[in-house]
Amino acid sequence: MPLSDLQRHDSAVRTRTAALVSLLGDDSEQVRDTVRKELLALRKAALPALNAATRSTDAATRGRARTIRAELGRERILRGLYRQLLRPQPRLERGLLALARLEDPHLDPRPLWQELDAMAHVVGARARLSGDAAERALALSDHLGKTLGFGGSKGNYHDACNIHLHTALRARQGMPLTMCAIWSFVAKRAGVRTGLIPLPGHVMLRV
């Protein structure tokens, strides 16, 4: 597309988006619903106008702009999660991070990685002292299970906090799949080989 055509296209999109956003405060629910669908279809192109609308003097416009912006963020996170699932070898850490961001869109992954790295440093230091595979496995089990107390959920098993990586790390408990994932992430960083074993209605970690 020639530059002039591209500029005209961008200008047309900005004009259309601004017109749509101006209707967020409309009294008609049908109009607002149509506007919402149009803005969601525009995806990233709608963000500048939506960001400006969140500072509108009209409270209804501000609230609806924030809601649509949040929906766009959720769709972006879902697309990232789908991309991970469609990979020939999905990256479990990336997938669980995307899942956690559905719960908390503003989640910063850096503290999570730092915590996993810190646990792995302790396990790795102990594992390197032994050439025995069983001792290396015990280093992982002792530190995470005994010293830090990671284990199965003792409360509402199906609560979202037991599923998401960041909340399970904070509480040091969760559902078996999340616990196995955390242990495997630490093990990989520490140089200890593991593998997830799917069972009917359950999962275990081979160390």
N, C-alpha and C positions, 0 to 999 in steps of 0.2 A: 504494500500500500504506500503510495507517494506520501511524503511528509505533509503536504498541504491537506491531503485527504485524511490522514491520521489526525491532524489538528482539528479539522472540521468534525470528525467523528467524536473526538474527545470533548469538543465544545458542545456537540449535540447531546452527549451523555450527561454532561454537567447541567445543561439546561433542563433536560428531562427529569433528572434526579431532583434538582431544586424545585421543579414544579410539583413533583410527587410529595416531597417533604412538606411543602407549603400546605398540603391537604391533610396532614396528620391531625390537625385540630378540628377537622370537619365534624359537624354534628351527625352526619349520616354514618351509621355502622357499616353499611354496604360500601360506601366510598373508602372508608378507612381500611376495610378488609382488602379491597382491590389494591390500594396503595401499598399495604404491607406485602402482598404477594409480588407486586412489581419490584419493590425495593429488594426483597429477598432474591429475586431472579437476577438482579444486577450485581449481587454479591459485593466484591471488594470495591467496585466503582461507586457504590452507594455510601461508603463509609465517610468520605469528607462531608457530604451534606448532612448525614445523620449526626456526625460529631458536632457540627455547627448547630443542629437542631436541639441537641441536649443542653444548649445554653440559651434556648429561646425564653422569651419573657412569658410565654404561655405554658402553664404547668402541664396541661394535657399533652401538648406537643413534645415537651421535654420527656415526659414519662414514656410516651409511645416510641419516641426515637431511641431511648435507652433499651426498651424491650426488643425492638427490631435489631438493634446493634448486638444485643446479647444472643439473639437467635442466629445471626450471621456468624458470630464467634463459635457457637455450638456446632453449626454446620461445618465450619472449617475444621474443627477438632474431629468431627465424625469422619470427614474425608481423609484426614491423616490416619485415623484408626483403620479405616477400610484399606488404605494403601498398605499398612503393615500386615493386615490379614491376607492380602492378595499376594504378598511376597512369597517366592518359593520356600524361603526359610524365614518366617516372621521373627522379628526381634522382640522378645517378650518384654524387655524393659521398656522399649519405646511404646509398645502396645498398652502396657499397664499405665504408663504415664499419660497417654492419650485418654484412657478410660478415667483416670483420676481427674483430668482436666474437664471432663464432662460434669464432674461434681463441683470442681473449683476451677473455673476458667482462668483465674489469675495465678494459678499455682506456679511457683518458682521451683524447678527441679534441682537446682544446685545444692540446697541443703540436704535433699534426699541422697544425691550422689556422694556428698561429703560424709554423710552418716554411714552409708554402705562402705565407702573407702576406709573409714576409721575402724569399722568392725573387721574388715578384711585384713587390715594391717596387723591387728592382734592375732587373728587366726593364722595368717601367713607366717608371722614370726615364730609361732609355736610349731607350725607344720614343718617349717624348714629345719627345725632342730632334729626331726626324725625322718629316717628314710623309709619307715614302715607305713604302708598305706592305711592300715587300721588306726594308727596313731594320728595320722593326718585327719582322718574322718572324725576321730574323737575330739580333736582340737576344735573343729567346727561345731560339733554337737555340744561340747562343754561350754564354749563361750556364748553361743547363741541361746542354747536351751537352759543351761544352769546359771551362768553368770548374769546374762541379760534377761533371762526369763521369757524368751519368745515361745509362744505356744498357741493352742487353740482358743477360740473365743469362749469366754465364760458367761457371756450375756446373750443378747438376741443374736442368734447365729446368722440370720439373714439381713441384719442391719448393714447399710452401705459402708459403715466404718470398718467392717470386717473384710470388705472386699478391696477397697482402694489402697494402693501402695502407701501413700503418705499417711493416712490415718492408722493403718496397721503398724507402720513403723513407729508412730507416736505412741500407740497403745501397747505395742509389743505383743499383740494378739490379733487373731483373725481367722478366716476360714482356711482350710488346709491348702487350697491352691495358692492363696496369697502367701501363706507361710512358706510353702515349698519354693515359691518364686524368690522370696527374700533370701532364704538360705542358699539357693542356687546362685543368686547374684553375688552374695558375699563369697561363696566358695570359688566362683570363677575368678574374682579379683585376687583371691588368696592362693590360687594355683591348685585348688582341690577339685578333682573331677566329680561331677554329679550328673544325674539324669532324671527327668520327671517320668514317673511310671503311672499311666492312667489305669484306674480300676473302675469297676461298675459303681457309679455314684460316689467315687472317692478318688484321691490321688496321693501318691507317696513319692518321696525323694530317695533315689539311690545314690549313696555316697561311696 
